[in-house]
Amino acid sequence: MTMNTELVVSRFIGRAVLVSFFLGLLFACHRPETVQEPFTEIASAPQVLAPGVISSSNFHETINAIAEGNDTLYFSRSDQDFKQSTLFRSAFVDGKWEVPEQLAFSGEHYDAGLSFSPDGAWAFFTSKRLPEKEGLNKEWNIWKVPVQDQSWGSPEVLDFPINSDGQECCLTMNKQGMTYFASNRLGSWDIYYAQYIDGHFQSVTILSDSINSSAGEWPGYIDESGSTLILSSIRKQGLGGDDLYLGQLQAGKWSKAQLLPSPINSSSYEDSPLLSADGEVILFSSWRETDFSKGMSNIYVAGWPALSQ
């Protein structure tokens, strides 16, 4: 290589390095910031979810449903004496949960609990609004409302076999249409199962005593495989008040419901459990006292332990 050639190459490399340097600065200045996802920094110990935004110090909050991307959640907010309950929605935008938006069909009656059909065309919820159908209980019933282009239609009460002359609540459903709800139609609050196919519920069956007991049970979450059920129950062997239990479907039979340990459960009341869409986070309602809230139940969030393994 001649001296002139070496000089040309050296100058070319020098210019290339200089151009790369300025291009690096240019892209660094225009590089988009990392988008923060919800639930990216969740501790193993339960923490109040979005205090002052979703969880409050003067209302009771209960988690109901969460979108597949974990970026939208639905919850109910009740007054101190549980005389009124309203359904809300909050979206995770720019790294934080937005101020909740009241669902258009809710607010006049006592509404709680929300679950969506597999196709997203319907939302099911519990309400104390009076049903117009004969033979149904006048206290608690399960209703449905059409979801129309992210808006809502007019609610209508479900008929038999889901509702009955007893009380029903807490319907939860997965994307396979596997449906669980609570009813006291036989005298005790127990969990029932029904399959939802082509917009209709099939025959209803009561779960075995591996899940149900005389103490009362209410379902909160069923996973997509239908093999993991998380419920609440007021049993003497619990840590206090309502506690959360885990049941697993093995070879077509439910295993004995397992009490979730502390710090998920506490000496206070825990209910309405729900796992995030990716199954890595548990959300639930608890009455445990904190500096933020005393005498009110709030939504808590924690990393989900591999208790089902």
TITOR-235487 format. One record per residue: residue number from 1; x, y, z of N, C-alpha, C, O in turn. Coordinates in steps of 0.05 Angstrom, whole numbers. Example, Ala and Ser with C-alpha at 12.3 -4.5 7.8 and 13.67 -1.06 7.14 Angstrom:
% TITOR-235487
i:n.u:n.v:n.w:ca.u:ca.v:ca.w:c.u:c.v:c.w:o.u:o.v:o.w
1:264:-114:156:246:-90:156:264:-66:156:285:-66:169
2:257:-45:142:273:-21:143:258:1:157:268:23:161
% end
This chain:
% TITOR-235487
i:n.u:n.v:n.w:ca.u:ca.v:ca.w:c.u:c.v:c.w:o.u:o.v:o.w
1:17:-24:0:0:0:0:18:25:0:36:27:17
2:13:43:-19:29:68:-21:21:87:1:0:84:14
3:38:108:4:33:128:24:7:143:18:-8:149:37
4:1:149:-8:-23:163:-15:-48:146:-9:-68:156:1
5:-45:120:-14:-68:102:-9:-74:101:21:-97:102:30
6:-52:99:37:-56:98:66:-69:124:76:-85:124:95
7:-61:146:64:-73:172:72:-102:173:66:-118:182:83
8:-110:164:42:-138:164:35:-155:146:53:-176:154:62
9:-144:122:58:-158:103:76:-161:114:104:-182:112:116
10:-139:126:114:-140:138:141:-161:160:143:-176:162:162
11:-161:177:122:-181:199:122:-210:187:120:-228:198:133
12:-214:166:104:-240:154:101:-250:142:128:-272:146:137
13:-231:128:141:-238:116:167:-244:138:187:-263:135:203
14:-228:159:186:-233:181:205:-260:194:201:-274:200:220
15:-267:198:175:-293:209:169:-315:190:178:-336:199:189
16:-311:164:173:-332:144:180:-336:144:210:-359:142:220
17:-314:145:225:-317:146:254:-331:171:263:-349:170:281
18:-325:193:250:-338:219:257:-367:218:250:-384:227:266
19:-374:207:226:-402:205:219:-417:186:238:-439:193:246
20:-405:164:245:-417:145:264:-423:158:291:-443:153:303
21:-403:175:299:-406:188:325:-430:207:325:-446:207:343
22:-432:223:303:-455:242:301:-481:228:297:-502:237:307
23:-481:206:282:-506:190:278:-514:178:305:-538:177:311
24:-494:170:321:-501:159:347:-514:180:365:-533:174:379
25:-503:204:364:-515:226:379:-543:232:369:-562:237:385
26:-547:231:343:-573:237:331:-594:217:340:-616:224:349
27:-587:191:338:-606:170:346:-610:170:376:-632:164:385
28:-590:177:391:-593:178:420:-613:199:428:-629:196:447
29:-612:222:413:-630:244:419:-659:237:412:-678:247:424
30:-662:219:392:-689:213:382:-698:185:390:-720:176:382
31:-681:171:406:-689:144:414:-713:145:433:-712:159:453
32:-734:130:426:-758:131:444:-752:119:471:-737:100:474
33:-763:132:492:-759:122:519:-772:94:522:-792:88:509
34:-761:78:540:-773:52:545:-800:56:557:-804:70:577
35:-820:42:546:-847:44:555:-851:26:580:-846:2:578
36:-859:38:601:-862:23:626:-888:7:625:-910:18:619
37:-886:-19:630:-910:-36:630:-921:-38:658:-907:-34:677
38:-947:-43:660:-959:-47:687:-947:-72:701:-941:-92:687
39:-945:-70:726:-936:-93:743:-907:-102:737:-901:-126:740
40:-890:-83:729:-862:-91:723:-845:-91:749:-824:-104:749
41:-853:-77:769:-838:-76:794:-856:-84:817:-864:-67:834
42:-863:-109:818:-882:-119:839:-866:-135:859:-851:-154:852
43:-870:-129:885:-857:-143:906:-872:-168:913:-895:-171:905
44:-859:-186:927:-872:-211:936:-893:-205:958:-913:-219:960
45:-888:-185:974:-907:-177:995:-928:-159:983:-922:-141:967
46:-954:-164:990:-976:-148:978:-973:-118:983:-966:-110:1006
47:-979:-102:963:-978:-73:965:-1005:-62:955:-1017:-74:937
48:-1013:-39:966:-1038:-26:957:-1034:-18:928:-1014:-6:921
49:-1054:-24:911:-1052:-17:882:-1060:12:878:-1082:20:885
50:-1042:27:866:-1047:55:858:-1062:71:880:-1085:80:875
51:-1050:74:904:-1064:89:925:-1070:117:917:-1054:131:905
52:-1095:125:923:-1104:152:916:-1115:154:888:-1127:175:881
53:-1112:134:872:-1123:134:845:-1143:112:842:-1167:117:837
54:-1135:87:845:-1154:64:844:-1162:57:873:-1186:57:879
55:-1143:52:890:-1149:47:918:-1152:73:933:-1137:92:928
56:-1172:75:950:-1178:99:964:-1179:95:995:-1180:72:1004
57:-1179:116:1010:-1181:114:1039:-1209:115:1050:-1213:109:1073
58:-1228:122:1033:-1256:126:1043:-1276:109:1028:-1300:113:1032
59:-1267:91:1010:-1285:73:996:-1273:45:997:-1249:41:1001
60:-1291:25:993:-1282:-3:989:-1278:-8:960:-1295:-1:943
61:-1255:-20:952:-1250:-27:924:-1246:-57:922:-1234:-70:939
62:-1256:-68:900:-1253:-97:894:-1246:-100:865:-1260:-90:847
63:-1224:-115:859:-1216:-120:831:-1236:-140:818:-1245:-158:831
64:-1242:-135:792:-1261:-152:778:-1249:-166:754:-1252:-190:751
65:-1236:-151:736:-1226:-162:711:-1202:-146:702:-1199:-123:710
66:-1186:-159:685:-1162:-145:675:-1158:-153:646:-1162:-176:639
67:-1151:-134:629:-1148:-139:600:-1124:-156:595:-1106:-159:612
68:-1124:-168:571:-1103:-187:564:-1075:-175:565:-1056:-188:573
69:-1072:-150:558:-1046:-136:560:-1040:-125:587:-1020:-111:590
70:-1056:-130:607:-1053:-120:634:-1056:-90:636:-1050:-78:657
71:-1064:-76:614:-1064:-47:614:-1091:-34:619:-1093:-10:619
72:-1111:-50:624:-1138:-40:631:-1150:-58:653:-1150:-82:649
73:-1159:-46:674:-1171:-63:695:-1199:-52:702:-1204:-28:699
74:-1216:-69:712:-1243:-63:720:-1246:-69:749:-1237:-90:759
75:-1259:-51:764:-1263:-56:793:-1288:-43:802:-1300:-27:788
76:-1297:-51:826:-1321:-39:838:-1312:-22:862:-1292:-28:875
77:-1327:-1:867:-1322:17:889:-1348:20:905:-1368:29:894
78:-1346:14:931:-1370:15:948:-1367:35:970:-1344:41:978
79:-1389:45:980:-1388:63:1003:-1382:47:1028:-1380:23:1028
80:-1379:61:1050:-1369:49:1075:-1388:27:1085:-1379:7:1096
81:-1414:31:1081:-1434:12:1092:-1444:-7:1071:-1463:-22:1076
82:-1431:-8:1047:-1439:-25:1025:-1468:-22:1017:-1481:-41:1010
83:-1477:3:1018:-1505:8:1009:-1505:14:979:-1526:12:966
84:-1482:23:969:-1480:29:940:-1454:19:929:-1433:22:943
85:-1454:8:905:-1430:-1:893:-1431:5:863:-1451:0:850
86:-1409:15:852:-1408:23:824:-1384:11:810:-1363:7:823
87:-1387:5:785:-1365:-7:769:-1349:15:755:-1360:34:744
88:-1322:11:755:-1304:30:743:-1284:16:725:-1280:-8:726
89:-1271:32:708:-1249:22:691:-1226:42:693:-1230:66:694
90:-1201:31:692:-1178:48:692:-1157:37:673:-1154:12:672
91:-1144:54:657:-1124:46:638:-1097:54:647:-1093:74:661
92:-1077:38:640:-1049:44:647:-1036:60:624:-1032:48:602
93:-1031:85:627:-1021:103:606:-997:119:616:-998:130:638
94:-976:119:600:-952:135:607:-941:128:635:-933:145:650
95:-941:102:641:-929:92:665:-945:95:690:-935:91:712
96:-971:101:688:-987:103:712:-1017:96:706:-1025:98:683
97:-1031:89:726:-1060:84:723:-1075:110:723:-1071:128:739
98:-1093:113:703:-1108:137:700:-1131:139:720:-1139:119:732
99:-1141:163:724:-1165:167:741:-1187:149:731:-1194:150:707
100:-1199:133:748:-1220:114:739:-1244:127:726:-1252:149:733
101:-1255:113:706:-1278:122:692:-1302:104:699:-1300:79:698
102:-1324:116:708:-1347:100:715:-1360:88:690:-1363:102:670
103:-1367:62:692:-1380:49:669:-1408:61:666:-1423:65:685
104:-1416:66:641:-1440:81:635:-1465:69:646:-1484:83:653
105:-1466:42:647:-1491:29:656:-1493:26:686:-1513:17:697
106:-1472:33:700:-1470:29:729:-1471:56:744:-1461:76:734
107:-1481:55:769:-1482:79:785:-1508:84:799:-1508:95:821
108:-1529:75:787:-1556:78:799:-1562:55:819:-1577:59:838
109:-1552:32:813:-1557:8:829:-1532:-2:842:-1510:8:837
110:-1535:-23:859:-1512:-36:871:-1502:-56:851:-1514:-77:846
111:-1479:-50:839:-1466:-68:819:-1438:-76:828:-1424:-59:840
112:-1431:-101:824:-1404:-110:831:-1397:-133:813:-1413:-145:800
113:-1371:-140:813:-1362:-163:799:-1366:-160:769:-1388:-154:760
114:-1346:-165:753:-1348:-162:724:-1331:-183:710:-1307:-186:717
115:-1342:-197:690:-1327:-217:675:-1337:-217:647:-1361:-212:642
116:-1319:-221:628:-1326:-219:599:-1329:-246:586:-1315:-266:593
117:-1347:-248:566:-1351:-272:551:-1326:-276:534:-1311:-257:529
118:-1321:-301:524:-1297:-306:508:-1293:-288:484:-1271:-282:476
119:-1315:-281:471:-1314:-264:447:-1314:-234:454:-1313:-217:436
120:-1317:-227:480:-1317:-199:488:-1343:-185:482:-1344:-160:486
121:-1363:-199:473:-1388:-186:465:-1406:-180:489:-1424:-163:487
122:-1402:-194:511:-1418:-190:535:-1401:-188:560:-1379:-199:561
123:-1411:-172:579:-1399:-171:605:-1420:-180:625:-1443:-172:624
124:-1412:-197:644:-1430:-207:665:-1423:-194:691:-1399:-190:697
125:-1443:-187:707:-1438:-174:733:-1459:-181:753:-1481:-191:745
126:-1454:-176:778:-1472:-181:800:-1486:-155:807:-1474:-134:807
127:-1513:-156:811:-1527:-132:818:-1551:-137:836:-1562:-159:836
128:-1558:-116:851:-1582:-117:867:-1606:-104:854:-1627:-102:866
129:-1603:-95:829:-1626:-84:814:-1647:-105:812:-1641:-129:809
130:-1672:-96:813:-1695:-115:813:-1699:-128:786:-1701:-114:766
131:-1700:-155:785:-1705:-169:760:-1735:-168:752:-1752:-168:770
132:-1740:-167:727:-1768:-167:718:-1779:-195:712:-1802:-198:708
133:-1761:-215:713:-1770:-242:708:-1781:-255:733:-1770:-252:755
134:-1802:-270:729:-1815:-284:751:-1797:-307:761:-1783:-320:746
135:-1798:-312:788:-1785:-334:799:-1756:-329:808:-1744:-346:821
136:-1746:-306:802:-1718:-299:809:-1717:-285:836:-1736:-271:844
137:-1696:-289:850:-1692:-276:876:-1691:-245:872:-1682:-236:852
138:-1701:-231:892:-1702:-201:890:-1678:-188:902:-1677:-163:904
139:-1658:-203:911:-1635:-191:925:-1611:-191:906:-1604:-170:895
140:-1597:-214:903:-1573:-216:886:-1579:-233:862:-1589:-255:864
141:-1572:-222:838:-1574:-237:813:-1550:-231:796:-1536:-211:800
142:-1546:-247:776:-1525:-243:756:-1538:-232:731:-1557:-242:721
143:-1526:-210:721:-1537:-196:698:-1516:-196:675:-1492:-203:680
144:-1525:-189:651:-1506:-186:629:-1512:-160:615:-1535:-150:615
145:-1491:-149:602:-1494:-124:587:-1478:-126:562:-1455:-135:563
146:-1489:-119:539:-1473:-121:514:-1451:-100:513:-1455:-77:521
147:-1428:-108:502:-1406:-90:498:-1406:-82:468:-1402:-100:451
148:-1410:-57:463:-1413:-48:435:-1393:-26:429:-1396:-3:437
149:-1372:-34:413:-1351:-14:406:-1341:1:430:-1340:26:430
150:-1333:-14:450:-1322:-3:475:-1342:14:491:-1335:30:508
151:-1368:11:484:-1389:24:499:-1407:2:510:-1400:-22:508
152:-1429:9:521:-1446:-10:535:-1475:-8:526:-1485:14:521
153:-1489:-31:525:-1517:-31:519:-1533:-30:545:-1524:-20:565
154:-1557:-41:543:-1575:-42:567:-1573:-69:581:-1574:-90:568
155:-1569:-69:608:-1566:-94:623:-1592:-110:622:-1614:-99:621
156:-1589:-136:623:-1612:-155:626:-1604:-177:645:-1581:-187:644
157:-1623:-186:660:-1618:-207:680:-1616:-234:667:-1631:-240:648
158:-1598:-251:676:-1596:-278:666:-1620:-295:677:-1630:-290:699
159:-1628:-314:661:-1650:-332:669:-1639:-357:681:-1615:-359:686
160:-1656:-377:686:-1647:-403:695:-1629:-415:672:-1635:-408:649
161:-1609:-431:677:-1603:-443:703:-1583:-428:720:-1576:-437:742
162:-1573:-405:710:-1553:-390:726:-1567:-377:750:-1559:-383:773
163:-1586:-360:746:-1602:-348:768:-1623:-368:777:-1631:-386:762
164:-1633:-364:801:-1653:-382:812:-1670:-366:832:-1669:-342:833
165:-1686:-381:848:-1700:-367:870:-1682:-362:894:-1691:-350:913
166:-1657:-371:892:-1637:-365:912:-1622:-340:904:-1630:-326:886
167:-1599:-335:916:-1583:-312:909:-1558:-322:894:-1547:-343:900
168:-1549:-306:874:-1526:-313:858:-1507:-289:856:-1516:-266:855
169:-1482:-295:854:-1462:-273:850:-1436:-285:840:-1433:-309:836
170:-1417:-267:834:-1389:-273:830:-1383:-292:807:-1368:-311:809
171:-1396:-286:784:-1391:-303:760:-1363:-296:749:-1357:-273:744
172:-1348:-317:744:-1322:-314:731:-1320:-334:709:-1329:-357:711
173:-1307:-326:686:-1306:-343:662:-1279:-340:649:-1267:-319:649
174:-1270:-362:637:-1245:-360:621:-1251:-360:591:-1275:-360:584
175:-1231:-359:575:-1235:-356:546:-1246:-382:533:-1254:-381:510
176:-1247:-404:548:-1259:-428:538:-1288:-430:546:-1302:-450:540
177:-1298:-409:560:-1326:-409:568:-1332:-425:593:-1355:-429:601
178:-1310:-434:607:-1314:-448:632:-1322:-428:653:-1308:-408:658
179:-1345:-432:665:-1358:-411:682:-1362:-422:711:-1372:-444:714
180:-1355:-405:730:-1360:-412:758:-1374:-388:771:-1368:-365:765
181:-1393:-394:789:-1407:-373:803:-1416:-384:830:-1415:-408:835
182:-1424:-366:848:-1433:-374:874:-1464:-371:876:-1476:-353:865
183:-1476:-390:891:-1505:-389:896:-1511:-402:923:-1497:-420:932
184:-1532:-392:935:-1542:-404:960:-1568:-418:956:-1584:-421:975
185:-1573:-427:931:-1599:-439:924:-1605:-464:941:-1628:-472:943
186:-1584:-477:952:-1588:-501:968:-1584:-495:998:-1582:-513:1014
187:-1583:-469:1005:-1581:-461:1033:-1554:-450:1041:-1553:-432:1058
188:-1532:-461:1030:-1506:-451:1036:-1493:-439:1011:-1499:-448:989
189:-1476:-419:1014:-1463:-408:991:-1442:-427:981:-1423:-434:995
190:-1446:-437:957:-1428:-457:945:-1421:-448:917:-1434:-430:905
191:-1401:-461:905:-1392:-454:878:-1404:-474:858:-1404:-499:863
192:-1414:-464:837:-1426:-480:815:-1411:-476:789:-1397:-456:785
193:-1415:-495:772:-1401:-494:745:-1421:-497:723:-1441:-511:725
194:-1416:-482:701:-1432:-484:676:-1414:-478:653:-1396:-461:655
195:-1418:-491:630:-1403:-485:606:-1419:-465:589:-1443:-468:585
196:-1405:-445:579:-1417:-424:562:-1409:-431:533:-1386:-429:526
197:-1429:-437:517:-1424:-446:489:-1443:-430:471:-1467:-430:474
198:-1431:-417:451:-1447:-402:431:-1468:-384:443:-1491:-382:434
199:-1460:-370:464:-1477:-350:477:-1497:-361:496:-1515:-346:505
200:-1495:-386:503:-1514:-398:522:-1500:-415:543:-1480:-427:538
201:-1511:-414:567:-1501:-431:589:-1514:-458:588:-1539:-460:585
202:-1498:-478:591:-1508:-506:592:-1516:-513:621:-1518:-495:638
203:-1521:-538:626:-1531:-546:652:-1511:-539:675:-1487:-539:671
204:-1522:-533:698:-1507:-525:721:-1502:-548:740:-1520:-564:745
205:-1477:-551:750:-1470:-571:769:-1456:-559:793:-1441:-539:789
206:-1460:-569:816:-1447:-560:840:-1420:-574:843:-1418:-598:838
207:-1400:-559:852:-1374:-572:856:-1374:-590:881:-1391:-587:898
208:-1355:-608:882:-1353:-627:903:-1344:-614:929:-1337:-590:930
209:-1345:-630:951:-1336:-619:977:-1306:-616:979:-1296:-608:1000
210:-1292:-622:958:-1263:-615:957:-1260:-585:955:-1240:-574:965
211:-1280:-572:943:-1280:-543:940:-1300:-530:959:-1293:-511:973
212:-1324:-540:959:-1345:-528:976:-1345:-539:1004:-1335:-561:1010
213:-1356:-523:1022:-1359:-531:1050:-1384:-517:1062:-1397:-501:1048
214:-1390:-522:1086:-1413:-509:1099:-1407:-480:1106:-1425:-465:1114
215:-1382:-472:1104:-1373:-445:1112:-1380:-424:1091:-1383:-401:1097
216:-1384:-433:1066:-1390:-414:1044:-1365:-409:1027:-1343:-404:1037
217:-1369:-410:1000:-1348:-406:981:-1357:-387:959:-1380:-387:951
218:-1337:-372:948:-1342:-353:926:-1319:-354:907:-1296:-351:916
219:-1323:-360:881:-1301:-361:862:-1291:-333:855:-1306:-314:856
220:-1265:-332:848:-1253:-307:840:-1239:-309:813:-1239:-290:797
221:-1226:-332:808:-1209:-334:784:-1208:-363:775:-1204:-381:791
222:-1210:-367:748:-1205:-393:736:-1185:-388:713:-1189:-370:697
223:-1164:-404:712:-1143:-399:692:-1153:-410:665:-1174:-422:663
224:-1137:-404:644:-1146:-410:617:-1148:-440:611:-1163:-449:594
225:-1132:-456:626:-1134:-485:622:-1157:-497:638:-1164:-520:633
226:-1168:-482:656:-1190:-492:672:-1181:-510:695:-1197:-524:707
227:-1155:-510:701:-1144:-528:721:-1138:-515:747:-1132:-528:767
228:-1139:-488:748:-1132:-474:773:-1155:-455:780:-1162:-437:764
229:-1167:-459:803:-1189:-442:813:-1180:-429:839:-1171:-443:858
230:-1182:-402:841:-1176:-388:865:-1203:-377:876:-1218:-364:861
231:-1208:-382:901:-1234:-375:913:-1230:-363:941:-1208:-364:952
232:-1251:-353:952:-1251:-343:980:-1271:-359:996:-1291:-369:985
233:-1264:-363:1021:-1282:-378:1039:-1277:-369:1068:-1256:-361:1075
234:-1298:-372:1084:-1297:-364:1112:-1295:-390:1128:-1315:-400:1139
235:-1272:-402:1130:-1268:-427:1144:-1252:-423:1170:-1235:-405:1172
236:-1258:-439:1190:-1245:-436:1216:-1215:-440:1214:-1200:-428:1230
237:-1206:-457:1196:-1177:-462:1194:-1162:-440:1179:-1138:-441:1176
238:-1177:-419:1171:-1164:-396:1157:-1149:-378:1176:-1149:-383:1200
239:-1137:-358:1166:-1122:-339:1182:-1139:-317:1195:-1131:-303:1213
240:-1164:-315:1185:-1182:-295:1196:-1202:-285:1175:-1193:-277:1153
241:-1227:-285:1182:-1247:-275:1163:-1247:-291:1138:-1241:-315:1138
242:-1253:-278:1115:-1250:-291:1089:-1221:-295:1084:-1204:-278:1090
243:-1214:-318:1072:-1187:-323:1063:-1187:-334:1034:-1208:-342:1024
244:-1165:-333:1021:-1162:-343:994:-1152:-371:994:-1133:-379:1008
245:-1164:-388:976:-1157:-416:974:-1152:-422:945:-1162:-409:926
246:-1136:-443:940:-1129:-452:914:-1138:-481:910:-1132:-499:926
247:-1153:-486:888:-1161:-513:881:-1150:-520:854:-1148:-502:836
248:-1143:-545:849:-1132:-554:824:-1148:-578:813:-1155:-597:828
249:-1154:-577:787:-1168:-599:774:-1148:-619:764:-1131:-613:746
250:-1149:-643:774:-1130:-664:767:-1145:-689:759:-1159:-701:776
251:-1141:-698:734:-1154:-722:724:-1185:-720:728:-1198:-740:735
252:-1195:-696:723:-1224:-692:724:-1236:-688:752:-1260:-686:755
253:-1218:-687:772:-1228:-684:800:-1213:-660:813:-1189:-656:808
254:-1228:-645:829:-1216:-623:843:-1201:-632:868:-1211:-648:884
255:-1176:-623:871:-1161:-629:895:-1173:-612:918:-1188:-593:914
256:-1166:-620:942:-1175:-605:966:-1165:-577:965:-1141:-572:960
257:-1183:-558:969:-1175:-529:967:-1153:-523:988:-1156:-530:1011
258:-1132:-510:978:-1109:-505:995:-1109:-475:1003:-1111:-457:987
259:-1106:-471:1029:-1104:-444:1040:-1079:-430:1031:-1057:-440:1035
260:-1082:-407:1018:-1058:-392:1011:-1045:-380:1036:-1059:-371:1054
261:-1019:-381:1037:-1005:-372:1062:-1003:-342:1064:-1011:-327:1046
262:-994:-333:1087:-986:-305:1092:-961:-300:1075:-944:-318:1072
263:-958:-277:1063:-972:-252:1068:-996:-247:1049:-1008:-225:1049
264:-1003:-267:1032:-1027:-263:1015:-1051:-261:1033:-1066:-242:1032
265:-1056:-282:1049:-1076:-281:1069:-1066:-267:1094:-1042:-266:1099
266:-1084:-257:1110:-1077:-243:1135:-1098:-249:1156:-1116:-264:1152
267:-1095:-237:1179:-1115:-240:1201:-1140:-224:1195:-1160:-226:1209
268:-1140:-209:1173:-1163:-193:1165:-1179:-209:1144:-1177:-233:1142
269:-1194:-195:1127:-1210:-207:1106:-1196:-204:1079:-1187:-183:1072
270:-1195:-226:1064:-1186:-226:1036:-1206:-240:1018:-1217:-261:1025
271:-1212:-228:995:-1230:-240:977:-1225:-230:948:-1207:-214:944
272:-1242:-238:929:-1241:-229:902:-1214:-231:889:-1203:-212:879
273:-1202:-255:889:-1175:-259:877:-1176:-259:846:-1196:-266:834
274:-1154:-250:834:-1152:-249:805:-1122:-250:798:-1106:-236:811
275:-1115:-266:777:-1088:-265:767:-1086:-248:743:-1106:-246:727
276:-1063:-235:739:-1059:-219:715:-1059:-237:690:-1058:-261:693
277:-1061:-225:667:-1064:-240:642:-1040:-258:638:-1043:-280:626
278:-1016:-250:647:-993:-268:643:-989:-287:667:-970:-303:667
279:-1007:-286:686:-1006:-305:709:-983:-300:728:-978:-318:745
280:-970:-277:727:-947:-272:745:-954:-254:769:-938:-251:787
281:-978:-243:769:-986:-225:791:-1013:-232:801:-1031:-238:785
282:-1017:-231:827:-1043:-235:839:-1054:-208:849:-1039:-193:862
283:-1079:-203:844:-1093:-180:854:-1116:-190:871:-1129:-210:864
284:-1122:-176:893:-1144:-185:910:-1152:-162:928:-1138:-141:929
285:-1174:-165:942:-1184:-145:960:-1178:-153:989:-1180:-177:996
286:-1170:-134:1005:-1163:-140:1033:-1171:-117:1051:-1170:-94:1043
287:-1179:-124:1076:-1185:-104:1096:-1162:-98:1114:-1165:-84:1134
288:-1139:-109:1109:-1116:-105:1127:-1111:-75:1130:-1113:-59:1111
289:-1103:-67:1154:-1099:-38:1159:-1071:-29:1151:-1052:-44:1156
290:-1070:-6:1140:-1044:6:1132:-1045:36:1140:-1066:46:1149
291:-1023:50:1137:-1023:79:1142:-1041:93:1122:-1051:115:1128
292:-1045:81:1099:-1061:93:1078:-1091:89:1083:-1107:108:1078
293:-1099:66:1093:-1127:60:1096:-1133:43:1120:-1119:23:1125
294:-1152:52:1136:-1160:37:1160:-1191:34:1160:-1205:54:1157
295:-1200:9:1163:-1229:5:1164:-1242:3:1137:-1266:1:1135
296:-1225:3:1115:-1236:1:1088:-1220:-21:1074:-1196:-25:1080
297:-1232:-34:1054:-1218:-54:1039:-1207:-41:1013:-1221:-25:1001
298:-1183:-49:1006:-1170:-39:982:-1161:-61:964:-1161:-85:972
299:-1152:-54:940:-1141:-74:922:-1111:-76:927:-1097:-56:928
300:-1102:-101:930:-1073:-106:934:-1062:-122:911:-1076:-136:897
301:-1036:-118:907:-1022:-132:885:-996:-144:896:-983:-131:912
302:-989:-168:886:-965:-181:895:-956:-201:873:-972:-209:857
303:-931:-208:874:-921:-229:856:-935:-255:863:-939:-261:887
304:-942:-270:842:-957:-295:847:-937:-318:852:-922:-325:834
305:-937:-330:875:-919:-352:881:-927:-377:866:-951:-381:859
306:-908:-394:861:-914:-419:846:-927:-440:864:-915:-462:867
307:-949:-434:876:-962:-452:894:-976:-475:880:-982:-495:891
308:-981:-471:854:-995:-491:839:-976:-512:827:-985:-531:814
309:-950:-510:833:-931:-529:822:-930:-554:840:-914:-572:835
% end
